[in-house]
């Protein structure tokens, strides 16, 4: 059957989604095939929309999974979606408020039902966008972190860790969002550099008329001070160590202590120590056995018996202004200075985050981190680029207890029950907790369930093994764990990568993945970080709509230079679209010449040029394979571009225009078909479409490059001769294009080419 003539214009809109829909059944693992190759999809938030960071992550993963699928591996790209506790509850809350529904009027169960309704209606947007990008994912295997089986596994992990003494409840400092009224993780904080004020406040030395000036950027927390710290080597203040000072407007006095943390050069050299509202102060307090006094409530108001009446119940920002005015009026402000410092803001609430002392659930991460450090030090888990090993190890060696509780309703409710006297029962279900309580003579009717839910990162830390069926010993778990590679951004090496390593080692006794490929940050074309406020956010959906998904994918892979941020602009994607257009036009030319693509028989290659092309194809295949296995996607795309443009189109196709013998056409067809197979993981839509349109096959998804379809009789000397000829030809063309077509250099080069002996000389006379 004669294939229909290709359109004159490359238009990805005409076929990309059609190709995707027709090939989805081929995305599934096949355990009758070769070795397993598994990739975990970093589960996007259920509230998510595809951004360029997502597009880069998914493109790289899809290149790998398509390559290894073609190579004969039993591939699984495990998909799924994260419930995104805080983000999802906030989205639904805003929608309900827009409908005039106050969530305070809803019970816990009613609000959860509303969130589930929203999830079923609006929670699949990013999945549809992943399909547009070409992600070859077995979608029916997708997991959701709040589905029943996943939730049961999360509960089992929590209970196990608690009974092993690795989860505990404690009153410690956490990042507190006063607007959302919950603890949040460091990843949910935006640290902004701002110009602020360092105030110097006079604290009167007890039983003396002298004062000591204390420097602070947060004067309103002074009522929670428990000490003033000076450096032990600071000669200005050594004589004060052991004395006491009075906190203004209170009847409390606090000691002056010595601690090496104090910076002699900063401020006055005297540091107020407020353990309940500062992480560094909390550490100082622990070292010196000091109490921690909270003076800010969970709503962000001044609230404590130690707070003077004129500030009680006042919101923090206003309280600071009132206090500074009073200190100034009473002569207790020794001075101030402008400084640039970092202020933490909640990325969703936009409010300043307060370090707050609250009762929370914590994981003993330091204990879990020990083996997670060792496997990376031994090289059992490798990072690409290797520099990220140091980042990982630095974080892990200085790890603090991990706060895993959140004060919201959407998430995995912590399986803990409290008795009236404060005894805690942690079990997998309420019935078991009640039986345990009765052993202590406590009626089940008196038990109260913990209302906090688990941090979203807790459940996502279990992703490598729970998605495969744990705690059951499923065939999938046996087949696909450990996974092959994790592809992720550097910003979650600690929040996700490290925690998966810790949890997997603890529960599976085996590493979760062998390789971690850390991709770069995408910036705008000027190198600026993208942000809505700057108006420079690039929407990948818009780029795919204008240039096609293949062009975006090829661009992202092309620009993925290890260790270097990607400066992405429309022009980059346009260049990739132009390259794909060149592939399209090459296919049209071959079709016009009557080249046949479907024959599977092996072909004996004759002639220097044909042998040279086949040798180049073999090296091209081997090089791209090595590039993919080494995670050098930038090299691979450059080799794809170079082979098609320089080797095939600019030289071989030009020779075809001079003569149309059947051997040349047969070789051209087989080489082009092989090129499409090799390029397919990077640009799956256009390669699959051309393969089908030209009669090469139904799909390239399962058809890897064939290594022995062309038998070459070429020698290395012959190949070197053609290489030399092609280089000379390139130089002649460059001289002509630079406007020196009548110059001495061009005439000399042309003469050399025309006088080349044999087949190459005859070709030269037709080209230059």
C-alpha positions in Angstrom: 0.0 0.0 0.0 1.3 3.4 -0.9 1.6 5.8 2.0 -0.3 9.1 1.7 1.8 12.1 0.7 3.0 14.1 3.7 1.6 17.6 4.1 3.9 20.3 2.9 3.9 22.0 6.3 4.8 20.5 9.7 1.8 21.1 11.9 2.0 19.2 15.2 -1.6 20.1 16.1 -2.8 17.8 13.4 -1.4 14.6 14.9 0.2 14.9 18.4 -2.8 14.0 20.5 -4.0 11.5 18.0 -0.7 9.7 18.2 -0.8 9.8 22.0 -4.3 8.3 22.2 -3.5 5.6 19.7 -0.4 4.4 21.6 -1.5 4.5 25.3 -2.0 0.8 25.5 1.8 0.3 24.8 2.8 2.3 27.9 2.3 -0.7 30.3 5.0 -2.9 31.8 5.5 -6.4 30.4 7.0 -8.9 32.8 7.7 -11.3 29.9 10.4 -9.0 28.7 13.9 -8.2 29.9 15.2 -6.7 33.1 13.0 -4.3 35.1 13.6 -0.6 34.7 11.5 1.5 37.1 11.0 5.3 37.5 9.0 6.9 40.2 7.0 9.9 39.0 7.3 12.6 41.6 3.6 12.9 42.5 2.3 16.3 41.5 -0.1 18.1 43.8 -3.7 17.4 43.1 -4.1 21.2 42.9 -1.3 21.4 40.4 -1.0 22.9 37.0 1.9 22.0 34.7 4.8 24.5 35.0 8.1 24.5 33.2 9.8 22.7 36.1 7.3 19.9 35.8 7.8 19.8 32.1 11.5 19.4 32.5 11.2 16.6 35.1 8.6 14.7 33.0 10.4 15.1 29.8 13.6 13.6 31.2 11.7 10.8 32.8 9.9 10.0 29.6 13.1 10.0 27.5 14.5 7.5 29.9 11.4 5.3 30.0 11.0 5.3 26.2 14.7 4.5 25.7 14.7 1.6 28.0 11.4 0.3 26.8 12.8 0.3 23.3 15.9 -1.5 24.6 13.8 -4.4 25.6 13.4 -3.7 29.3 10.3 -4.4 31.4 9.6 -0.7 32.1 7.4 0.8 34.8 6.9 4.5 35.1 4.9 4.6 38.3 2.4 7.5 38.2 0.4 9.1 41.0 -0.8 12.3 42.6 -0.2 13.8 46.0 -3.1 15.0 48.2 -1.2 18.2 49.0 -2.8 18.8 52.4 -2.5 22.5 53.1 -2.7 23.6 49.4 -5.8 21.5 48.7 -7.6 22.6 51.8 -6.8 26.2 51.1 -8.1 26.0 47.5 -11.4 24.4 48.6 -11.8 26.9 51.5 -11.5 29.8 49.0 -14.0 28.2 46.7 -16.5 27.6 49.5 -16.0 31.2 50.8 -16.8 32.4 47.2 -20.0 30.4 47.5 -20.8 32.1 50.8 -20.0 29.0 52.9 -18.0 29.6 56.1 -15.9 26.5 56.7 -16.3 27.2 60.5 -19.9 26.2 60.0 -18.9 22.7 58.7 -17.9 19.7 60.7 -14.6 18.0 60.1 -16.3 15.3 58.1 -18.4 17.7 56.1 -15.3 19.7 55.1 -13.4 16.5 54.1 -16.4 15.5 52.0 -16.3 18.9 50.2 -12.6 18.4 49.5 -13.2 14.9 48.0 -15.9 16.4 45.8 -13.5 19.0 44.6 -10.8 16.4 44.0 -13.1 14.3 41.8 -14.2 17.3 39.8 -11.0 19.4 39.5 -8.1 17.2 40.6 -7.0 15.8 37.3 -5.9 18.9 35.4 -2.2 18.2 35.6 -2.7 14.6 34.4 -4.3 15.9 31.2 -1.4 18.3 30.8 1.1 15.4 31.3 -0.6 13.6 28.5 -0.3 16.7 26.2 3.5 16.6 26.9 3.6 13.0 25.8 4.3 11.2 29.1 4.1 7.5 28.3 2.6 6.5 31.6 0.4 3.5 32.5 -2.3 5.7 33.9 -4.5 2.9 35.3 -1.7 2.1 37.8 -1.8 5.6 39.2 -1.9 5.9 43.0 -3.3 8.7 45.1 -1.8 9.3 48.6 -5.2 9.4 50.2 -6.6 6.3 48.6 -7.6 3.5 51.1 -4.7 1.2 50.5 -2.1 4.0 50.7 -3.7 5.5 53.8 -3.6 2.1 55.5 0.1 1.8 54.8 0.7 5.3 56.1 -1.0 4.4 59.4 1.0 1.2 59.7 4.3 3.1 59.2 3.3 5.7 61.8 2.3 3.1 64.4 5.5 1.1 63.7 7.8 4.0 64.1 6.0 5.2 67.3 6.3 1.7 68.9 10.0 1.7 67.9 10.5 5.0 69.7 11.2 6.8 66.5 8.1 9.0 66.7 7.5 11.1 69.7 5.4 14.1 70.9 7.1 17.1 72.2 6.8 20.8 72.7 9.3 22.4 70.3 9.7 25.3 67.9 8.1 25.0 64.5 7.4 27.2 61.6 3.9 28.6 62.4 1.6 30.2 59.9 -0.6 32.5 61.9 -3.1 32.9 59.0 -3.5 29.2 58.2 -3.0 28.3 61.9 -0.8 25.3 61.3 2.8 24.3 61.4 4.4 24.3 57.9 7.6 22.8 56.4 10.7 24.8 55.3 9.7 24.1 51.7 6.5 26.1 52.2 8.4 29.2 53.2 9.6 32.0 50.9 12.6 33.7 52.4 12.7 37.3 51.3 15.5 39.8 51.8 14.2 43.0 53.2 15.5 46.2 54.7 14.7 46.3 58.4 15.7 47.9 61.7 18.0 46.6 64.4 16.9 48.4 67.6 19.2 48.8 70.6 17.0 48.6 73.7 18.3 49.5 77.2 17.9 46.7 79.8 18.6 48.0 83.4 21.2 46.0 85.3 19.6 44.8 88.6 20.6 46.7 91.7 22.4 49.2 89.6 21.9 52.5 87.8 23.7 51.1 84.7 22.1 49.7 81.5 23.1 47.2 78.9 22.0 47.8 75.3 20.5 44.7 73.7 20.2 44.5 69.9 17.0 43.0 68.3 14.9 43.1 65.1 11.9 41.8 67.0 11.4 44.0 70.1 7.9 42.7 70.7 9.3 39.3 71.8 11.3 40.8 74.6 8.7 39.8 77.1 9.6 36.2 76.4 13.3 36.8 77.1 15.0 34.4 79.5 18.6 35.7 79.3 20.9 38.1 77.7 23.9 36.4 76.0 27.4 37.8 75.4 30.4 36.2 73.8 32.8 34.8 76.5 35.8 36.5 74.8 34.1 40.0 74.5 36.1 42.2 76.8 33.4 44.8 76.8 31.0 42.6 78.6 32.9 39.9 80.4 32.4 41.7 83.7 28.6 41.5 83.2 28.4 37.7 83.1 26.5 36.3 86.0 24.6 39.6 86.7 20.9 40.1 86.0 18.9 42.7 84.0 15.3 43.8 84.2 13.0 43.4 81.2 11.3 46.8 80.7 7.6 47.1 81.8 7.8 43.8 83.7 8.9 42.8 87.2 11.1 40.0 85.8 14.9 39.9 85.8 17.0 37.5 83.7 20.6 36.5 83.8 23.5 37.6 81.6 25.2 34.4 80.2 28.2 33.6 78.0 27.7 31.7 74.8 29.9 31.3 71.7 27.0 31.8 69.3 27.0 35.6 69.9 28.6 37.6 67.1 30.9 40.2 68.7 30.8 42.4 65.6 27.0 42.4 65.2 24.7 44.9 66.9 25.7 45.8 70.5 27.3 42.4 71.2 24.5 41.6 73.6 21.9 39.2 72.4 18.4 38.7 73.9 17.6 35.0 74.3 14.0 34.2 73.5 13.8 30.3 73.2 10.1 30.2 72.4 10.4 32.5 69.3 13.8 31.9 67.7 15.5 28.7 66.6 19.0 29.8 67.5 17.7 31.1 70.9 16.0 27.8 71.4 19.3 26.0 71.0 21.0 28.4 73.4 18.2 27.9 75.9 18.7 24.1 75.7 22.4 24.4 76.2 21.9 26.5 79.4 18.9 24.8 80.8 16.6 27.9 80.4 12.9 27.9 80.2 11.0 28.9 77.1 8.2 31.5 77.5 5.7 32.1 74.7 4.3 35.6 74.3 2.6 35.2 70.9 -0.5 33.1 70.3 -1.4 31.0 67.3 -3.3 33.9 65.8 -0.3 36.2 65.9 -1.4 38.3 68.8 0.5 39.2 72.0 -0.8 36.9 74.7 0.9 35.9 77.9 0.8 36.9 81.6 4.3 38.3 81.0 3.0 40.7 78.4 2.1 44.2 79.8 -1.5 45.2 79.6 -0.9 47.9 76.9 0.1 45.1 74.5 -2.2 42.2 75.4 -4.3 41.0 72.5 -2.6 43.4 70.1 -1.5 42.0 66.7 2.3 41.6 66.2 2.8 44.3 63.6 0.8 46.9 65.6 2.4 45.8 68.9 5.9 46.5 67.5 4.9 50.0 66.6 3.3 50.7 70.0 6.3 49.3 71.8 8.9 51.3 69.9 7.0 54.5 70.5 6.8 53.8 74.2 10.5 52.8 74.5 11.5 55.9 72.7 9.3 58.1 74.9 10.7 56.5 78.1 14.3 56.9 77.0 14.9 53.1 76.7 15.8 53.1 73.0 19.6 53.5 72.8 19.5 53.7 69.0 18.8 51.8 65.8 20.4 50.9 62.5 19.1 49.9 59.1 20.0 46.3 58.1 19.2 43.9 55.3 17.9 40.6 56.7 15.8 37.6 55.7 12.2 37.4 56.6 10.3 34.1 56.2 6.8 34.3 54.5 4.3 31.5 54.0 4.2 30.8 50.3 0.4 30.3 50.4 -0.7 32.7 53.1 1.7 35.5 52.3 2.1 36.2 56.1 5.3 36.3 58.1 6.0 32.9 59.6 6.6 32.8 63.4 8.8 30.3 65.1 6.4 29.1 67.7 6.6 26.7 70.6 3.8 24.2 70.2 3.0 20.5 71.0 3.7 18.5 67.8 4.6 15.1 66.6 8.2 14.5 65.5 10.3 11.8 63.9 13.7 11.1 65.2 15.3 11.8 61.9 18.8 11.7 63.2 18.6 8.0 64.0 17.0 7.2 60.6 19.6 9.3 58.8 22.6 7.3 59.8 22.1 4.4 57.3 20.8 6.9 54.7 24.2 8.7 55.0 26.1 5.5 54.7 24.5 4.2 51.5 25.4 7.5 49.8 28.9 7.5 51.2 29.4 4.0 49.9 28.1 4.9 46.5 25.1 2.6 46.6 23.1 5.6 45.6 24.8 7.8 43.0 23.9 11.5 42.4 24.1 13.1 38.9 25.7 15.7 38.9 27.9 14.3 41.7 28.2 17.7 43.5 24.7 17.1 45.0 26.2 14.3 47.2 27.7 17.0 49.4 24.4 18.9 49.7 22.6 15.7 50.6 25.3 14.7 53.2 25.5 18.2 54.7 21.7 18.2 55.3 21.6 14.7 56.7 24.5 15.2 59.1 22.9 18.2 60.6 19.4 16.9 60.6 16.9 17.9 63.3 13.7 16.2 64.5 11.1 16.2 61.7 7.8 17.8 62.6 5.2 15.6 60.9 1.9 17.0 62.4 -0.3 19.6 60.7 -3.3 21.4 62.2 -5.6 20.9 59.2 -8.3 18.3 58.3 -7.2 17.2 54.8 -4.7 14.5 55.2 -3.9 11.3 57.1 -5.3 11.8 60.6 -2.7 10.8 63.2 -3.7 7.4 64.7 -3.4 8.5 68.4 -6.0 8.6 71.1 -5.7 10.5 74.4 -7.0 9.6 77.9 -8.2 12.3 80.3 -4.9 12.0 82.2 -2.8 12.6 79.0 -1.9 9.0 78.3 -1.4 8.4 74.6 -2.5 5.2 72.7 -1.1 4.9 69.2 -2.7 2.1 67.2 -3.8 1.3 63.7 -7.5 1.7 64.5 -9.8 3.0 67.3 -10.9 -0.5 68.4 -7.3 -1.6 69.1 -6.6 1.7 70.9 -9.8 1.2 73.1 -8.7 -2.3 74.0 -5.3 -1.0 75.0 -6.8 1.8 77.1 -9.1 -0.7 78.9 -5.9 -2.5 80.0 -5.1 0.6 82.0 -8.6 0.9 83.4 -9.6 3.7 81.0 -13.0 3.5 79.4 -13.1 3.7 75.6 -15.7 6.4 75.9 -13.2 8.7 77.5 -10.7 8.5 74.6 -10.3 11.5 72.4 -8.8 11.1 68.8 -5.9 13.3 67.8 -7.2 15.9 65.3 -3.8 16.7 63.6 -3.0 15.2 60.3 0.4 14.1 58.9 2.6 16.3 56.9 2.2 15.6 53.2 5.9 14.8 53.0 5.4 11.9 55.4 3.2 10.0 53.0 5.3 10.9 49.9 8.4 9.6 51.7 6.8 6.1 51.4 6.2 6.5 47.6 8.9 4.0 46.4 7.4 1.0 48.1 3.8 1.8 49.0 2.9 2.5 45.4 4.0 -1.0 44.6 1.7 -2.6 47.1 3.5 -2.6 50.5 2.9 -3.8 53.2 1.7 -6.8 51.0 4.5 -8.8 49.3 3.0 -8.1 45.8 4.4 -9.3 42.5 5.0 -5.6 41.6 7.0 -5.0 44.7 9.2 -8.0 44.0 9.6 -7.1 40.3 10.1 -3.3 40.4 11.7 -2.5 43.8 14.4 -1.0 44.0 13.7 1.5 41.3 16.3 2.5 38.7 16.5 6.3 38.9 14.8 9.2 40.6 14.5 12.4 38.5 13.9 15.5 40.6 14.8 19.1 41.3 17.5 20.2 43.7 15.1 22.0 46.0 13.6 18.8 47.4 16.7 16.7 47.9 16.1 16.9 51.6 12.3 17.2 51.7 11.6 14.2 49.5 14.7 12.4 48.3 16.4 12.1 51.7 13.2 11.1 53.4 12.4 8.4 50.8 15.9 7.0 51.4 15.4 6.9 55.2 11.9 5.3 55.1 12.8 2.8 52.4 15.9 1.6 54.2 14.0 1.3 57.4 11.0 -0.6 56.0 12.4 -2.4 52.9 16.0 -2.8 54.1 17.1 -1.8 50.7 17.8 1.5 48.8 14.7 2.9 47.0 16.7 3.9 43.8 20.2 3.4 42.4 20.6 6.8 40.8 19.3 10.3 41.5 19.4 12.7 38.6 19.1 16.3 39.8 18.0 18.7 37.1 18.6 22.4 36.9 16.4 25.4 37.7 14.6 27.0 34.7 14.9 30.7 34.5 13.7 33.2 31.9 15.7 34.1 28.8 17.5 36.9 30.8 18.5 34.4 33.6 15.9 35.8 36.0 14.0 33.5 38.3 10.4 33.2 37.2 7.8 34.8 39.3 4.2 36.1 38.9 5.2 39.4 40.3 7.8 39.9 37.6 5.4 38.7 34.9 8.1 36.4 33.4 6.5 33.1 34.1 6.6 30.8 31.0 3.5 28.6 30.6 4.5 25.3 29.0 0.9 24.8 27.8 1.3 28.0 25.7 4.6 26.8 24.2 3.1 23.4 23.3 0.1 25.1 21.7 2.3 27.3 19.6 5.2 25.1 18.7 4.2 21.5 19.7 5.1 19.2 22.5 8.0 17.7 20.6 9.7 21.1 20.2 9.3 21.9 23.9 10.7 18.5 24.9 13.7 18.7 22.6 14.4 22.2 23.9 14.4 21.2 27.5 16.6 18.2 26.9 19.0 20.2 24.7 19.4 22.8 27.4 19.8 20.3 30.3 23.5 20.9 30.9 24.5 19.4 34.3 25.1 22.1 36.9 23.8 25.0 34.8 20.5 26.7 35.1 18.3 26.7 32.0 17.6 30.1 30.4 14.4 29.4 28.5 12.7 31.7 26.1 10.3 31.3 23.1 13.2 31.6 20.7 14.8 28.4 22.1 11.6 26.4 21.4 11.3 28.0 18.0 14.8 26.8 17.0 13.8 23.2 18.1 10.5 23.5 16.0 12.6 24.5 13.0 14.9 21.5 13.5 11.8 19.2 13.7 10.6 20.9 10.5 13.9 19.8 8.9 13.2 16.2 9.9 9.7 16.6 8.3 11.1 18.0 5.1 13.7 15.2 4.9 10.9 12.7 5.2 8.9 14.5 2.4 12.0 14.5 0.2 12.6 10.7 0.6 8.9 10.0 0.0 9.0 12.1 -3.1 12.0 10.2 -4.3 10.1 6.9 -3.9 12.2 5.6 -1.1 10.8 2.4 0.5 10.9 2.1 4.3 9.1 -1.1 5.2 11.5 -3.8 3.9 13.2 -5.7 6.7 15.8 -7.6 4.8 19.4 -6.9 5.4 21.2 -4.8 2.8 24.8 -5.2 1.6 26.2 -1.7 1.4 28.5 -0.7 -1.4 30.3 2.5 -2.3 32.3 4.8 -0.1 29.5 7.3 0.6 27.0 4.6 1.5 29.4 2.8 3.7 30.4 6.1 5.3 26.7 6.9 6.1 26.1 3.5 7.7 29.3 3.8 9.8 28.1 7.2 11.0 24.8 5.7 11.8 26.3 3.0 13.9 28.5 5.5 15.8 25.5 7.8 16.2 23.4 5.0 17.7 26.1 4.0 20.2 26.8 7.6 21.1 23.2 8.5 21.9 22.8 5.3 23.8 25.8 6.2 26.0 24.5 9.8 26.4 21.1 8.6 27.7 22.7 6.1 30.1 25.0 8.8 31.4 22.1 11.3 31.8 23.7 13.6 29.3 20.5 14.6 27.5 22.2 17.8 26.2 24.8 15.7 24.4 22.2 13.3 23.0 20.1 16.1 21.5 23.2 17.7 19.9 24.1 14.4 18.4 20.6 13.9 17.1 20.7 17.3 15.6 24.2 16.9 14.1 23.4 13.5 12.5 20.2 14.6 10.8 21.4 18.1 9.8 25.1 17.7 9.0 25.5 14.0 8.1 22.2 13.0 6.5 20.6 16.2 5.1 23.5 18.5 4.2 25.6 15.8 2.6 23.9 12.5 2.0 20.6 13.9 0.8 22.5 16.3 -1.5 24.3 13.3 -3.1 20.9 11.7 -3.6 19.8 14.6 -5.7 22.5 13.7 -8.2 21.6 10.1 -8.7 18.7 7.9 -7.7 20.0 4.3 -7.9 18.0 1.8 -5.9 20.9 0.9 -3.5 21.2 4.5 -2.4 17.4 4.8 -1.9 17.3 1.6 0.1 20.1 2.7 2.3 18.6 6.2 2.7 15.2 4.6 3.8 16.8 2.3 6.3 19.1 5.0 7.8 16.2 7.4 8.1 14.0 4.8 9.8 16.8 4.1 12.2 17.2 7.8 12.9 13.5 8.0 13.8 13.9 5.1 16.2 16.9 6.7 17.9 15.3 10.1 18.1 11.9 8.8 19.3 12.4 9.0 23.1 13.1 12.7 22.7 10.5 13.7 20.0 8.0 10.8 20.2 5.1 12.4 18.3 6.7 13.4 15.0 8.8 10.2 14.9 5.8 8.0 15.5 3.7 9.9 13.0 6.4 9.7 10.3 7.0 6.0 11.0 3.4 5.3 10.4 2.9 7.6 7.5 6.0 6.2 5.7 5.2 2.6 6.4 8.1 2.0 8.8 5.7 0.5 11.4 2.7 1.1 13.6 4.7 2.7 16.5 8.3 3.1 17.5 7.5 2.7 21.2 8.5 -0.9 21.4 10.9 -1.0 18.4 14.4 -0.1 19.3 17.1 0.7 16.8 18.2 -2.3 14.8 22.0 -3.0 15.0 22.5 -5.3 12.0 20.0 -4.3 9.4 22.8 -2.8 7.3 26.0 -4.6 6.7 29.0 -2.4 5.9 32.2 -3.3 4.1 33.8 0.1 5.0 37.3 0.4 6.3 38.5 3.0 8.7 40.6 4.6 5.9 37.6 4.9 3.7 35.6 6.5 6.5 38.4 9.0 7.3 38.7 9.9 3.6 35.0 10.8 3.4 35.2 12.7 6.7 38.0 14.8 5.1 36.0 15.3 2.0 32.9 16.4 3.9 34.9 18.8 6.0 36.4 20.4 2.9 32.9 20.6 1.4 31.7 22.4 4.5 34.5 24.9 4.3 33.8 25.6 0.7 30.1 26.2 1.4 31.0 28.5 4.3 33.4 30.5 2.1 30.6 30.8 -0.5 28.0 31.9 2.0 30.3 34.5 3.6 30.3 36.3 0.3 33.5 35.0 -1.0 32.0 32.9 -3.8 34.4 34.5 -6.3 37.3 34.7 -3.9 40.6 32.7 -4.0 39.7 30.6 -1.0 36.5 29.3 -2.4 38.0 28.7 -5.9 40.9 26.7 -4.3 38.6 24.6 -2.2 36.2 23.9 -5.1 39.1 22.8 -7.3 40.4 20.4 -4.6 36.9 18.9 -4.4 36.4 18.6 -8.1 39.8 16.9 -8.5 39.1 14.4 -5.8 39.5 10.9 -7.3 36.6 8.5 -7.9 33.1 8.6 -6.5 33.7 11.6 -4.3 35.0 13.8 -7.1 31.9 13.1 -9.2 29.7 14.1 -6.3 31.6 17.3 -5.7 31.0 18.5 -9.3 27.3 18.3 -8.7 27.3 20.0 -5.3 29.8 22.9 -5.6 
